[in-house]
Amino acid sequence: MDPITLFTVIALVAVPTVMFGGYSLLRLLPTGKLTDHQTNAFRAGHAHAGVLLVLTLVVLDLSRHGGLGVTARWILCLLLLVGVLAQSGGFFVHLAIGRRGGWSHGNTLTVGGAVLLAAAMIMTAVGVATA
């Protein structure tokens, strides 16, 4: 199976998980079980996950018609997958172990995810430019 098709399916299946995360947040907010710090981190992680999944679907569609070879498409798809998980997941890690105003491993994970996603965007731009 072509990596673009496989990762498109993965991204589409992931969308309902983000939707469930929004539902979970809405159920938790009235209970008062989350601190302000936890609520903010939950919202940021959830929002990033949703937006980055939509970005992933756009990038995958662009790269389907781009000039990248099979190996480069696999690399692109892995950069997108790990980048989205790291950037949005870092907020949830920070929710669990971080503190307001302090740096945590969650912040580092989020930054690492951003770097991977930036690399994916550059690869996509090269692929589109060479198509």
N, C-alpha and C positions, 0 to 999 in steps of 0.2 A: 504494500500500500504506500502511496506517495505520502511523505511526511506532512505536506500541507493539508491533505484530506484528513489524516489521522489527528493532527492537532486542532483542526477546525472542529472535529467531533468532540475532542476533549474540552475545548473552550465552550462549546454549546452546552455540553453536559454540566460544566462548572457553573453556568449562569444560575440554574435553580438553587445551587448551594449558596450563592451570594444572596439570592432572594430570601432563602431561609434564614440567613444571617441577619437580614433586615428585620424579618419577623421576630427573631429572637431578641434583637435589640429593643424593639417596640414592646415586647413582653417584659423585659427586664427593667426598663426605665421607670415604670410606675412603682416598682417594688422597693426602690431605694437601696438595693443590694450593691450597686456600683457607686464608687466614689466619682467625683467630677473628673479626676484624672483617668479613671478606667472608662468612663463614658466617652470622653474625648478620644482616647486611643481606640476604642471599639468603633466609634463613628469614622475615624480616619482610616482604619484598616478596612472597614466595610466599603467605604466610598472608593478607596483606591482599588480594591478588588474589582468592583463593578466597572469603573472607568477603564481600568487596564485590560479587563476582558474584552470590552468593546474595542479598544485600541488593538488588541491582539487579533480580533476578527478582521479588522480593516487591514492590518499588516499582512495577515495570511492571504487575504484576497489580492492585495497588491503583488505579493510575492509569487502567487500562482502564475501570473503573467510576466514576471520579471525574468532577468537574465541570470539567475543563480542556478548553479548545478545541483545535483542531488545531494552531495555532501554538504554544500553550503546551505541548502534548505533544511537539512537535519540540524545543522548547527544553529541556524536562525530559530527554528522551532524550539530547540532546547533552551536557547537564550531567553526566548519569550516565556516559556513555561517556568523556568527557574527564577527569572526576573520578576514575574508577576507574583509568584509565591513568596519570594523573599521580600519584595517591597511592601506588599500588603501584610504579609505575615509578620514582618518586623514590628508593626504597630501592635499586633496581638501579643507578641513576646514582650514588648515594652509595657503593655497593659498588665502582664503577669509579674514582671520582675523589676520594672522601672519605677521611677518616682518623678513627680512633677518637677520640671526644670532640670532634671539630671540626665546624663547620658547613660544608656544601657546597651547591652548586646542587641536589643531590639532595634535601637537606632542604627547600629552598625549594619545589621541585617537589611534594614530599609535602604540605607545608602548603597550597599552592595547590589541590591536588586535594581536600584536606579541605574547603576553603572552597566549592569547586564542588559537592561532595557535600552539604554543609550546605544550600546553596541549593536543591538538588534535593529534599531532605527537606522543606524549608519549602513548596516548590511543591506537593509531593504532599499535605502536610497541608492546604493551602488547597483543593486539588482534592477531597479526601475530605470536607472540612467543607462544601463548597458543593454536593456531589452531591445 
